[in-house]
Amino acid sequence: MIIDPSQNDPRNTYQLLVGSVVPRPIAWVSTIASDGTPNVAPFSFFMGVTANPPTLAISTGLRHGVKKDTLLNVEQSGELVVNIVVEELGEQMNATSGDFPPDVDEFQVAGLTPAPSKLVRPPRVAESPINIECVLKQVVYVGNEGSQSGLIIAEAVLWHIRDDLLTPQNTIDAAKLHAIGRLSGNWYTRTQDLYEITRPT
């Protein structure tokens, strides 16, 4: 089958995209509004960009034709925290994906504990085993008029890592992290079935 996206309904193309690019890591992004209201929401269009300086990219689309709270807050404050989603927090992460008004605190909705960050104002998700404090470098708008996504490019300035996750080799122990990934529809994947392939030297 050959599908030309220019001849396809964008909603169908979206389904092809999220079903093909899998599994996707989830950035559980916490921000703070100009009035001080905390916000936390998940985004699976998320990746690492470079290590020097450590840089992350998160894409946030429109909701009902307007910017999502996360993008608005990041543009206003220049700060965010990326919290890593693990299997034990899947239901709470999903609860924060709802369509809430800007004055709603998703930490309260999902029963999460806001923990103070050290270098940025937005709180961390205390229950998440990895929190990455970030500062905004730029927002790049991508897409056709009326359906643009804001690509948040942010520098990681501080990590918080649960003690048992860091190995002597300075890597994250994937078997202990229990991260989950996003598929299409309502489907997710676990990272419990691990195998290793040694890279050529």
N, CA, C and O of each residue as an XYZ file, in Angstrom:
804
protein
N       0.837     -1.190      0.000
C       0.000      0.000      0.000
C       0.876      1.246      0.000
O       1.869      1.307      0.725
N       0.524      2.213     -0.788
C       1.234      3.486     -0.855
C       0.253      4.592     -0.499
O      -0.835      4.681     -1.068
N       0.650      5.430      0.447
C      -0.220      6.518      0.888
C       0.526      7.839      0.715
O       1.628      8.013      1.234
N      -0.074      8.746     -0.004
C       0.487     10.074     -0.225
C      -0.168     11.021      0.778
O      -1.369     11.271      0.677
N       0.595     11.564      1.759
C      -0.033     12.415      2.768
C      -0.676     13.670      2.197
O      -1.592     14.230      2.799
N      -0.202     14.112      1.042
C      -0.806     15.308      0.453
C      -2.212     15.031     -0.066
O      -2.988     15.959     -0.292
N      -2.543     13.742     -0.257
C      -3.873     13.347     -0.720
C      -4.695     12.709      0.394
O      -5.747     12.121      0.145
N      -4.208     12.829      1.612
C      -4.827     12.145      2.744
C      -5.396     13.165      3.725
O      -4.865     14.268      3.849
N      -6.458     12.810      4.412
C      -6.977     13.652      5.479
C      -5.915     13.759      6.574
O      -5.380     12.733      6.996
N      -5.587     14.983      7.055
C      -4.550     15.136      8.089
C      -4.801     14.292      9.331
O      -3.852     13.863      9.988
N      -6.065     14.047      9.663
C      -6.354     13.212     10.829
C      -5.912     11.775     10.596
O      -5.442     11.110     11.520
N      -6.059     11.291      9.365
C      -5.597      9.944      9.043
C      -4.077      9.887      8.990
O      -3.467      8.904      9.409
N      -3.474     10.950      8.471
C      -2.013     11.008      8.430
C      -1.438     11.000      9.841
O      -0.407     10.379     10.098
N      -2.111     11.694     10.750
C      -1.679     11.679     12.156
C      -1.667     10.254     12.693
O      -0.726      9.859     13.381
N      -2.707      9.477     12.384
C      -2.767      8.095     12.858
C      -1.632      7.260     12.273
O      -1.071      6.405     12.958
N      -1.290      7.510     11.000
C      -0.150      6.808     10.406
C       1.142      7.173     11.120
O       1.986      6.316     11.380
N       1.285      8.467     11.435
C       2.508      8.944     12.078
C       2.691      8.315     13.454
O       3.760      7.786     13.758
N       1.647      8.370     14.290
C       1.800      7.867     15.652
C       1.820      6.342     15.697
O       2.269      5.753     16.681
N       1.339      5.709     14.642
C       1.407      4.252     14.585
C       2.704      3.733     14.002
O       3.063      2.574     14.211
N       3.412      4.585     13.271
C       4.675      4.183     12.645
C       5.885      4.517     13.508
O       6.825      3.728     13.605
N       5.857      5.688     14.133
C       6.990      6.125     14.963
C       6.737      5.637     16.387
O       6.182      6.353     17.221
N       7.161      4.400     16.641
C       6.896      3.760     17.927
C       8.105      2.916     18.348
O       8.884      2.487     17.497
N       8.262      2.679     19.644
C       7.574      3.369     20.736
C       8.174      4.760     20.942
O       9.334      4.999     20.606
N       7.384      5.664     21.491
C       7.858      7.018     21.730
C       8.003      7.252     23.227
O       7.098      6.917     23.992
N       9.135      7.826     23.665
C       9.251      8.194     25.078
C       8.270      9.310     25.398
O       7.819     10.027     24.504
N       7.947      9.453     26.656
C       6.953     10.435     27.087
C       7.621     11.478     27.974
O       8.216     11.146     28.999
N       7.517     12.737     27.572
C       7.951     13.850     28.417
C       6.747     14.312     29.218
O       5.781     14.826     28.652
N       6.797     14.136     30.507
C       5.737     14.607     31.401
C       6.177     15.986     31.861
O       6.957     16.109     32.805
N       5.685     17.014     31.204
C       6.244     18.359     31.352
C       5.484     19.143     32.408
O       4.270     19.325     32.312
N       6.209     19.603     33.413
C       5.600     20.490     34.406
C       6.064     21.913     34.161
O       7.241     22.177     33.913
N       5.092     22.829     34.240
C       5.346     24.250     34.023
C       4.569     25.031     35.072
O       3.856     24.458     35.896
N       4.720     26.347     35.025
C       3.965     27.190     35.938
C       3.452     28.394     35.167
O       4.198     29.028     34.422
N       2.168     28.707     35.350
C       1.539     29.817     34.643
C       1.953     31.145     35.270
O       2.519     31.180     36.362
N       1.665     32.228     34.568
C       2.043     33.548     35.055
C       1.341     33.895     36.363
O       1.842     34.712     37.135
N       0.170     33.276     36.623
C      -0.533     33.531     37.881
C      -0.114     32.572     38.990
O      -0.672     32.602     40.087
N       0.880     31.713     38.699
C       1.401     30.791     39.695
C       0.773     29.416     39.685
O       1.167     28.562     40.479
N      -0.195     29.169     38.806
C      -0.844     27.856     38.750
C       0.095     26.824     38.145
O       0.583     27.022     37.032
N       0.364     25.715     38.856
C       1.193     24.655     38.276
C       0.429     23.898     37.192
O      -0.799     23.826     37.218
N       1.165     23.343     36.249
C       0.581     22.560     35.165
C       1.496     21.376     34.914
O       2.718     21.500     34.992
N       0.907     20.232     34.612
C       1.712     19.079     34.193
C       0.924     18.314     33.140
O      -0.263     18.042     33.319
N       1.596     17.963     32.031
C       0.933     17.290     30.913
C       1.942     16.441     30.161
O       3.123     16.783     30.111
N       1.488     15.322     29.566
C       2.394     14.423     28.854
C       2.466     14.738     27.354
O       1.481     15.147     26.740
N       3.667     14.534     26.780
C       3.892     14.735     25.345
C       4.802     13.622     24.846
O       5.882     13.396     25.393
N       4.352     12.923     23.793
C       5.152     11.812     23.279
C       5.908     12.162     21.997
O       6.618     11.312     21.459
N       5.775     13.381     21.502
C       6.662     13.840     20.438
C       7.840     14.484     21.148
O       7.888     15.703     21.313
N       8.793     13.654     21.569
C       9.826     14.036     22.534
C      11.131     13.321     22.190
O      11.134     12.130     21.878
N      12.226     14.052     22.248
C      13.516     13.423     21.944
C      14.668     14.205     22.554
O      14.534     15.383     22.884
N      15.807     13.526     22.696
C      17.058     14.198     22.991
C      17.650     14.714     21.694
O      17.517     14.076     20.649
N      18.303     15.866     21.755
C      18.830     16.494     20.548
C      20.353     16.450     20.504
O      20.936     16.045     19.499
N      20.988     16.862     21.581
C      22.450     16.867     21.645
C      22.864     16.814     23.104
O      22.067     17.109     23.994
N      24.115     16.438     23.349
C      24.594     16.301     24.725
C      25.453     17.475     25.181
O      25.766     17.584     26.366
N      25.838     18.350     24.262
C      26.733     19.438     24.642
C      26.291     20.757     24.007
O      26.706     21.063     22.889
N      25.456     21.545     24.695
C      24.888     21.257     26.016
C      23.722     20.285     25.906
O      23.128     20.157     24.836
N      23.380     19.591     27.006
C      22.277     18.631     26.936
C      20.981     19.342     26.564
O      20.541     20.260     27.256
N      20.381     18.906     25.467
C      19.238     19.609     24.897
C      18.129     18.625     24.553
O      18.377     17.553     24.003
N      16.911     19.008     24.885
C      15.730     18.192     24.615
C      14.791     18.945     23.678
O      14.820     20.174     23.609
N      13.962     18.197     22.960
C      12.940     18.802     22.105
C      11.605     18.134     22.393
O      11.506     16.909     22.472
N      10.582     18.962     22.548
C       9.231     18.493     22.818
C       8.291     19.247     21.896
O       8.324     20.476     21.843
N       7.458     18.522     21.173
C       6.508     19.155     20.268
C       5.126     19.157     20.894
O       4.628     18.121     21.335
N       4.513     20.331     20.928
C       3.160     20.438     21.449
C       2.262     21.069     20.402
O       2.493     22.193     19.957
N       1.240     20.330     20.019
C       0.304     20.810     19.011
C      -0.738     21.733     19.611
O      -0.692     22.063     20.796
N      -1.679     22.142     18.772
C      -2.779     22.980     19.224
C      -3.883     22.113     19.821
O      -3.997     20.931     19.496
N      -4.681     22.697     20.680
C      -5.888     22.036     21.174
C      -7.055     22.977     20.931
O      -7.095     24.088     21.460
N      -8.006     22.518     20.123
C      -9.149     23.347     19.727
C      -8.678     24.638     19.056
O      -9.302     25.689     19.201
N      -7.573     24.545     18.325
C      -7.085     25.679     17.564
C      -6.270     26.689     18.337
O      -5.876     27.713     17.778
N      -6.003     26.431     19.620
C      -5.213     27.372     20.422
C      -4.039     26.629     21.070
O      -4.032     25.402     21.159
N      -3.054     27.404     21.517
C      -1.885     26.816     22.160
C      -2.279     26.126     23.457
O      -3.142     26.604     24.193
N      -1.633     24.993     23.726
C      -1.850     24.306     24.993
C      -1.177     25.090     26.120
O      -0.263     25.882     25.890
N      -1.651     24.848     27.345
C      -1.123     25.559     28.508
C       0.386     25.392     28.635
O       1.092     26.338     28.987
N       0.880     24.192     28.349
C       2.317     23.941     28.474
C       3.115     24.899     27.607
O       4.073     25.512     28.078
N       2.732     25.032     26.354
C       3.468     25.914     25.449
C       3.362     27.367     25.891
O       4.356     28.093     25.886
N       2.166     27.792     26.273
C       1.992     29.162     26.749
C       2.877     29.442     27.965
O       3.543     30.474     28.038
N       2.870     28.512     28.910
C       3.649     28.703     30.136
C       5.142     28.734     29.850
O       5.869     29.549     30.418
N       5.600     27.847     28.970
C       7.026     27.812     28.637
C       7.450     29.104     27.951
O       8.515     29.646     28.247
N       6.621     29.596     27.038
C       6.968     30.833     26.348
C       6.984     32.022     27.308
O       7.794     32.935     27.148
N       6.106     32.017     28.293
C       6.040     33.130     29.239
C       7.152     33.078     30.283
O       7.730     34.107     30.633
N       7.449     31.874     30.779
C       8.406     31.754     31.887
C       9.817     31.381     31.444
O      10.795     31.720     32.111
N       9.917     30.668     30.294
C      11.217     30.191     29.839
C      11.742     29.008     30.621
O      12.930     28.694     30.548
N      10.859     28.335     31.383
C      11.311     27.245     32.242
C      10.341     26.067     32.185
O       9.146     26.241     31.944
N      10.872     24.870     32.411
C      10.057     23.653     32.449
C      10.838     22.544     33.120
O      12.059     22.617     33.264
N      10.123     21.529     33.524
C      10.744     20.309     34.048
C      10.195     19.135     33.256
O       8.983     19.009     33.084
N      11.086     18.275     32.775
C      10.677     17.040     32.110
C      10.779     15.912     33.129
O      11.859     15.605     33.633
N       9.638     15.304     33.421
C       9.569     14.181     34.349
C       9.379     12.902     33.539
O       8.556     12.856     32.624
N      10.132     11.878     33.874
C      10.069     10.626     33.117
C       8.918      9.760     33.646
O       8.759      9.576     34.853
N       8.125      9.238     32.711
C       6.946      8.445     33.073
C       7.329      6.980     33.186
O       7.922      6.408     32.271
N       6.989      6.383     34.309
C       7.244      4.961     34.527
C       5.919      4.231     34.680
O       4.869      4.840     34.884
N       5.997      2.917     34.578
C       4.794      2.088     34.563
C       3.894      2.349     35.768
O       2.670      2.386     35.644
N       4.508      2.528     36.925
C       3.743      2.716     38.150
C       2.934      4.018     38.147
O       2.010      4.177     38.944
N       3.280      4.940     37.255
C       2.611      6.238     37.205
C       1.747      6.415     35.962
O       1.282      7.520     35.680
N       1.532      5.338     35.220
C       0.809      5.432     33.961
C      -0.589      6.024     34.095
O      -0.981      6.873     33.294
N      -1.337      5.591     35.090
C      -2.707      6.085     35.252
C      -2.717      7.563     35.621
O      -3.561      8.320     35.140
N      -1.787      7.972     36.469
C      -1.721      9.382     36.862
C      -1.274     10.246     35.684
O      -1.780     11.353     35.497
N      -0.330      9.742     34.893
C       0.077     10.471     33.692
C      -1.115     10.664     32.765
O      -1.330     11.754     32.236
N      -1.882      9.606     32.573
C      -3.038      9.669     31.684
C      -4.068     10.681     32.197
O      -4.698     11.382     31.406
N      -4.236     10.753     33.507
C      -5.190     11.699     34.087
C      -4.816     13.140     33.762
O      -5.693     13.990     33.610
N      -3.521     13.417     33.656
C      -3.082     14.788     33.381
C      -3.189     15.159     31.904
O      -2.927     16.303     31.536
N      -3.570     14.208     31.059
C      -3.699     14.496     29.626
C      -5.063     15.079     29.271
O      -5.328     15.385     28.109
N      -5.926     15.231     30.271
C      -7.265     15.747     30.020
C      -7.269     17.192     29.559
O      -6.266     17.897     29.676
N      -8.395     17.620     29.040
C      -8.561     18.979     28.514
C      -9.063     19.884     29.639
O     -10.264     20.119     29.771
N      -8.126     20.389     30.448
C      -8.493     21.185     31.614
C      -8.311     22.680     31.335
O      -7.443     23.057     30.548
N      -9.105     23.520     31.961
C      -8.899     24.968     31.841
C      -7.550     25.369     32.450
O      -6.996     24.631     33.265
N      -7.023     26.528     32.060
C      -5.700     26.954     32.540
C      -5.585     27.102     34.053
O      -4.488     26.992     34.599
N      -6.713     27.352     34.748
C      -6.635     27.566     36.193
C      -6.712     26.270     36.992
O      -6.776     26.304     38.221
N      -6.707     25.123     36.304
C      -6.746     23.832     36.992
C      -5.326     23.323     37.208
O      -4.503     23.338     36.293
N      -5.054     22.879     38.413
C      -3.756     22.324     38.785
C      -3.807     20.809     38.581
O      -4.445     20.098     39.357
N      -3.135     20.319     37.539
C      -3.166     18.878     37.232
C      -2.453     18.039     38.287
O      -2.716     16.841     38.394
N      -1.564     18.637     39.062
C      -0.970     17.900     40.181
C      -2.081     17.440     41.122
O      -2.079     16.297     41.580
N      -3.021     18.325     41.407
C      -4.134     17.968     42.292
C      -5.075     16.977     41.624
O      -5.552     16.044     42.269
N      -5.347     17.171     40.339
C      -6.245     16.274     39.608
C      -5.752     14.829     39.694
O      -6.540     13.908     39.910
N      -4.447     14.640     39.523
C      -3.871     13.295     39.464
C      -3.331     12.807     40.805
O      -2.814     11.693     40.893
N      -3.443     13.619     41.841
C      -2.932     13.211     43.147
C      -1.423     13.121     43.189
O      -0.869     12.239     43.845
N      -0.750     14.028     42.492
C       0.701     14.048     42.439
C       1.272     15.031     43.457
O       0.601     15.972     43.880
N       2.516     14.793     43.838
C       3.188     15.650     44.795
C       4.121     16.609     44.078
O       5.088     16.164     43.460
N       3.863     17.923     44.139
C       4.815     18.865     43.555
C       6.031     19.018     44.466
O       5.897     19.299     45.657
N       7.203     18.833     43.898
C       8.448     18.973     44.661
C       9.200     20.185     44.134
O       9.230     20.409     42.924
N       9.808     20.971     45.014
C      10.514     22.167     44.544
C      11.712     21.816     43.674
O      12.460     20.883     43.966
N      11.879     22.572     42.609
C      13.080     22.455     41.783
C      14.156     23.350     42.375
O      13.877     24.160     43.260
N      15.383     23.209     41.892
C      16.493     23.988     42.437
C      16.835     25.198     41.569
O      17.188     26.252     42.099
N      16.737     25.063     40.247
C      17.184     26.129     39.364
C      16.046     26.788     38.588
O      16.233     27.862     38.017
N      14.870     26.161     38.558
C      13.727     26.717     37.820
C      12.520     26.785     38.742
O      12.494     26.136     39.787
N      11.515     27.575     38.355
C      10.320     27.754     39.187
C       9.334     26.589     39.126
O       8.768     26.237     40.161
N       9.099     25.970     37.956
C       8.103     24.897     37.923
C       8.471     23.752     38.868
O       9.645     23.401     38.990
N       7.477     23.174     39.531
C       7.753     22.049     40.419
C       8.028     20.766     39.646
O       7.629     20.610     38.492
N       8.714     19.865     40.312
C       8.933     18.527     39.773
C       7.804     17.604     40.232
O       7.117     17.889     41.212
N       7.622     16.494     39.510
C       6.725     15.437     39.965
C       7.534     14.547     40.904
O       8.407     13.796     40.468
N       7.234     14.642     42.193
C       8.039     13.931     43.185
C       8.029     12.426     42.965
O       9.020     11.752     43.244
N       6.917     11.894     42.468
C       6.798     10.449     42.285
C       7.609      9.934     41.102
O       7.872      8.734     41.027
N       8.009     10.789     40.188
C       8.793     10.364     39.024
C      10.243     10.134     39.438
O      10.809     10.948     40.169
N      10.856      9.038     38.983
C      12.226      8.729     39.403
C      13.302      9.571     38.727
O      14.443      9.600     39.187
N      12.952     10.257     37.640
C      13.901     11.145     36.973
C      13.196     12.449     36.636
O      12.164     12.454     35.966
N      13.765     13.557     37.109
C      13.264     14.892     36.764
C      14.420     15.666     36.142
O      15.543     15.634     36.646
N      14.136     16.359     35.048
C      15.167     17.134     34.357
C      14.720     18.593     34.317
O      13.773     18.944     33.613
N      15.405     19.432     35.073
C      15.101     20.857     35.056
C      15.672     21.462     33.769
O      16.815     21.196     33.398
N      14.859     22.277     33.101
C      15.244     22.801     31.788
C      14.939     24.287     31.673
O      14.049     24.814     32.340
N      15.710     24.953     30.802
C      15.423     26.334     30.428
C      15.213     26.385     28.919
O      15.880     25.687     28.155
N      14.282     27.217     28.518
C      13.938     27.325     27.108
C      15.053     27.994     26.316
O      15.597     29.020     26.725
N      15.384     27.394     25.171
C      16.317     28.024     24.235
C      15.570     28.684     23.090
O      15.868     29.820     22.723
N      14.601     27.976     22.524
C      13.770     28.569     21.479
C      12.541     27.707     21.222
O      12.507     26.526     21.569
N      11.531     28.323     20.607
C      10.362     27.600     20.124
C      10.318     27.771     18.619
O      10.319     28.894     18.114
N      10.281     26.663     17.908
C      10.200     26.676     16.448
C       8.812     26.202     16.059
O       8.383     25.124     16.471
N       8.102     27.008     15.263
C       6.762     26.629     14.834
C       6.840     25.868     13.519
O       7.437     26.328     12.546
N       6.219     24.693     13.517
C       6.294     23.779     12.381
C       4.881     23.388     11.968
O       4.041     23.085     12.815
N       4.621     23.397     10.655
C       3.328     22.941     10.160
C       2.598     24.005      9.381
O       3.024     25.158      9.309
N       1.493     23.598      8.800
C       0.679     24.508      8.006
C      -0.087     25.490      8.887
O      -0.353     25.217     10.057
N      -0.430     26.620      8.315
C      -1.182     27.644      9.027
C      -2.459     27.046      9.606
O      -3.221     26.368      8.917
N      -2.670     27.316     10.892
C      -3.862     26.810     11.566
C      -3.674     25.471     12.239
O      -4.521     25.051     13.028
N      -2.575     24.788     11.941
C      -2.330     23.494     12.587
C      -0.874     23.368     13.013
O      -0.329     22.266     13.078
N      -0.252     24.498     13.299
C       1.157     24.473     13.665
C       1.371     23.875     15.048
O       0.537     24.001     15.944
N       2.516     23.220     15.188
C       2.962     22.745     16.488
C       4.152     23.596     16.925
O       4.948     24.047     16.101
N       4.255     23.802     18.224
C       5.404     24.508     18.762
C       6.451     23.512     19.212
O       6.218     22.741     20.143
N       7.601     23.520     18.561
C       8.701     22.635     18.933
C       9.542     23.346     19.989
O      10.283     24.280     19.685
N       9.416     22.893     21.222
C      10.144     23.480     22.352
C      11.542     22.877     22.382
O      11.693     21.662     22.514
N      12.547     23.707     22.264
C      13.936     23.264     22.372
C      14.478     23.831     23.675
O      14.539     25.048     23.855
N      14.872     22.945     24.581
C      15.225     23.361     25.938
C      16.537     22.728     26.375
O      16.838     21.582     26.040
N      17.300     23.489     27.121
C      18.560     22.978     27.665
C      18.323     22.392     29.052
O      17.707     23.028     29.908
N      18.816     21.180     29.265
C      18.725     20.543     30.578
C      19.822     21.117     31.473
O      21.006     21.048     31.144
N      19.411     21.685     32.606
C      20.384     22.343     33.488
C      20.603     21.590     34.791
O      21.562     21.872     35.510
N      19.726     20.630     35.108
C      19.906     19.864     36.345
C      19.068     18.597     36.293
O      17.903     18.628     35.899
N      19.670     17.479     36.694
C      18.967     16.192     36.795
C      18.715     15.855     38.254
O      19.541     16.140     39.121
N      17.561     15.242     38.516
C      17.265     14.592     39.790
C      17.022     13.126     39.451
O      16.107     12.820     38.686
N      17.818     12.214     39.999
C      17.730     10.792     39.656
C      17.631      9.971     40.934
O      18.424     10.149     41.858
N      16.654      9.070     40.980
C      16.526      8.184     42.146
C      17.820      7.387     42.324
O      18.378      6.873     41.355
N      18.278      7.293     43.536
C      19.617      6.777     43.816
C      19.915      5.417     43.189
O      21.020      5.195     42.696
N      18.946      4.509     43.202
C      19.223      3.153     42.742
C      19.292      3.026     41.222
O      19.637      1.959     40.713
N      18.972      4.091     40.490
C      18.924      4.001     39.024
C      20.263      4.246     38.350
O      20.470      3.802     37.221
N      21.171      4.940     39.012
C      22.435      5.291     38.369
C      23.461      4.184     38.593
O      23.755      3.816     39.731
N      24.004      3.656     37.489
C      24.985      2.569     37.568
C      26.386      3.138     37.797
O      26.597      4.339     37.624
N      27.346      2.293     38.184
C      28.730      2.763     38.329
C      29.312      3.300     37.020
O      30.277      4.065     37.038
N      28.732      2.903     35.890
C      29.186      3.386     34.584
C      28.505      4.702     34.189
O      28.658      5.167     33.060
N      27.751      5.302     35.124
C      27.057      6.574     34.898
C      25.950      6.441     33.853
O      25.654      7.391     33.128
N      25.346      5.266     33.782
C      24.191      5.053     32.914
C      22.954      4.817     33.778
O      23.061      4.526     34.969
N      21.780      4.945     33.159
C      20.531      4.658     33.862
C      20.214      3.182     33.705
O      20.248      2.654     32.593
N      19.909      2.517     34.794
C      19.568      1.096     34.774
C      18.146      0.943     34.240
O      17.177      1.156     34.968
N      18.026      0.577     32.974
C      16.716      0.498     32.326
C      15.816     -0.538     32.979
O      14.597     -0.369     33.006
N      16.401     -1.610     33.507
C      15.607     -2.671     34.118
C      14.941     -2.195     35.407
O      13.891     -2.711     35.790
N      15.542     -1.223     36.071
C      14.961     -0.690     37.305
C      14.059      0.512     37.051
O      13.190      0.814     37.868
N      14.255      1.203     35.926
C      13.496      2.416     35.657
C      12.018      2.140     35.381
O      11.153      2.880     35.848
N      11.724      1.080     34.623
C      10.347      0.726     34.261
C       9.656      1.818     33.442
O       8.463      2.065     33.621
N      10.392      2.468     32.551
C       9.791      3.497     31.702
C       8.746      2.870     30.784
O       8.818      1.687     30.450
N       7.772      3.690     30.383
C       6.799      3.232     29.409
C       6.899      4.100     28.160
O       7.399      5.224     28.207
N       6.417      3.563     27.045
C       6.448      4.280     25.781
C       5.060      4.368     25.193
O       4.182      3.566     25.510
N       4.873      5.345     24.337
C       3.572      5.598     23.718
C       3.501      4.922     22.367
O       4.454      4.970     21.590
N       2.377      4.293     22.086
C       2.091      3.722     20.784
C       0.955      4.545     20.181
O       0.894      5.751     20.417
N       0.070      3.946     19.425
C      -1.068      4.684     18.867
C      -2.326      4.375     19.657
O      -2.364      3.432     20.447
N      -3.365      5.191     19.431
C      -4.619      4.986     20.155
C      -4.398      5.075     21.654
O      -3.746      5.998     22.142
N      -4.943      4.112     22.379
C      -4.776      4.064     23.833
C      -3.677      3.102     24.263
O      -3.613      2.700     25.425
N      -2.822      2.737     23.330
C      -1.825      1.706     23.611
C      -0.489      2.292     24.062
O      -0.025      3.321     23.571
N       0.109      1.576     25.032
C       1.435      1.904     25.563
C       2.269      0.629     25.567
O       1.749     -0.468     25.365
N       3.560      0.790     25.799
C       4.427     -0.378     25.898
C       5.318     -0.257     27.125
O       5.710      0.839     27.527
N       5.626     -1.405     27.707
C       6.543     -1.460     28.845
C       7.969     -1.670     28.336
O       8.184     -2.024     27.176
N       8.933     -1.445     29.221
C      10.339     -1.696     28.864
C      10.917     -2.805     29.747
O      12.058     -2.728     30.202
N      10.110     -3.822     29.973
C      10.559     -4.926     30.816
C      11.215     -6.057     30.022
O      12.040     -6.795     30.562
N      10.856     -6.197     28.750
C      11.412     -7.262     27.918
C      12.638     -6.710     27.201
O      12.552     -6.256     26.060
N      13.782     -6.754     27.885
C      14.993     -6.112     27.385
C      15.939     -7.129     26.750
O      15.998     -8.285     27.170
N      16.671     -6.687     25.743
C      17.777     -7.500     25.217
C      18.877     -6.568     24.766
O      18.652     -5.382     24.525
N      20.073     -7.124     24.656
C      21.261     -6.308     24.398
C      21.896     -6.682     23.072
O      21.996     -7.862     22.736
N      22.320     -5.689     22.326
C      23.106     -5.886     21.116
C      24.375     -5.044     21.265
O      24.302     -3.828     21.441
N      25.517     -5.688     21.194
C      26.780     -4.975     21.368
C      27.143     -4.259     20.061
O      27.147     -4.863     18.988
N      27.441     -2.978     20.174
C      27.806     -2.199     18.999
C      29.177     -2.600     18.493
O      30.039     -2.977     19.286
N      29.399     -2.526     17.170
C      30.717     -2.863     16.637
C      31.757     -1.845     17.097
O      31.439     -0.675     17.308
N      32.987     -2.292     17.249
C      34.057     -1.398     17.695
C      34.803     -0.824     16.510
O      35.741     -0.047     16.689
